[in-house]
């Protein structure tokens, strides 16, 4: 997610992730946080400071029973 997206409990990432973008480059997370989405409980997320658009894992939501 982007650094300016709605979130709480921001902390420096102790286990950062790297997301590969279409160009083949990797973007590394700098922080973790709770993502605040309407009508859903808060979800844990990673902040990717170089990301231009919000990135959500649809598979993660499906795995947790959301349709």
C-alpha positions as CSV (number, residue, x, y, z in Angstrom):
1,X,0.0,0.0,0.0
2,X,1.0,3.6,-0.4
3,X,2.4,5.6,2.5
4,X,-0.6,8.1,2.3
5,X,-3.3,5.4,2.3
6,X,-5.6,5.1,5.4
7,X,-3.8,3.1,8.0
8,X,-3.0,2.9,11.7
9,X,-0.3,1.3,13.9
10,X,2.6,2.1,11.5
11,X,5.8,0.4,12.5
12,X,9.2,-0.1,10.8
13,X,9.1,-3.5,9.0
14,X,11.2,-6.1,10.8
15,X,10.5,-8.6,8.0
16,X,10.1,-6.4,4.9
17,X,8.7,-7.9,1.7
18,X,9.8,-7.2,-1.9
19,X,7.1,-6.9,-4.6
20,X,8.2,-7.5,-8.2
21,X,6.6,-5.0,-10.6
22,X,6.0,-5.6,-14.3
23,X,9.4,-4.0,-15.3
24,X,11.1,-6.7,-13.2
25,X,12.3,-4.3,-10.6
26,X,11.5,-4.9,-6.9
27,X,9.9,-2.6,-4.5
28,X,10.7,-3.3,-0.8
29,X,8.4,-2.5,2.1
30,X,9.6,0.0,4.7
31,X,6.8,-0.4,7.3
32,X,3.9,-2.6,8.4
33,X,0.5,-1.2,9.4
34,X,-3.2,-2.0,9.9
35,X,-5.1,-1.2,6.8
36,X,-8.5,0.6,7.4
37,X,-11.1,-0.4,4.8
38,X,-14.8,0.4,5.1
39,X,-17.0,-2.5,6.3
40,X,-14.0,-4.8,6.9
41,X,-12.0,-5.5,10.0
42,X,-8.5,-3.9,10.0
43,X,-6.0,-6.0,8.1
44,X,-2.2,-6.1,8.4
45,X,-0.3,-4.6,5.5
46,X,3.1,-3.5,4.2
47,X,3.9,0.1,3.2
48,X,5.8,0.2,-0.1
49,X,7.0,3.9,-0.3
50,X,7.9,3.7,-4.0
51,X,4.4,2.4,-5.0
52,X,2.3,4.8,-7.1
53,X,-1.0,2.9,-6.8
54,X,-2.7,1.0,-4.0
55,X,-2.0,-2.8,-4.2
56,X,-4.3,-5.3,-2.4
57,X,-4.1,-9.1,-2.5
58,X,-7.5,-10.3,-3.7
59,X,-6.4,-13.9,-2.9
60,X,-5.8,-13.0,0.7
61,X,-9.3,-11.7,1.0
62,X,-10.8,-14.8,-0.7
63,X,-8.7,-17.0,1.6
64,X,-10.4,-15.3,4.6
65,X,-13.9,-15.8,3.3
66,X,-14.7,-12.5,1.6
67,X,-16.5,-12.6,-1.7
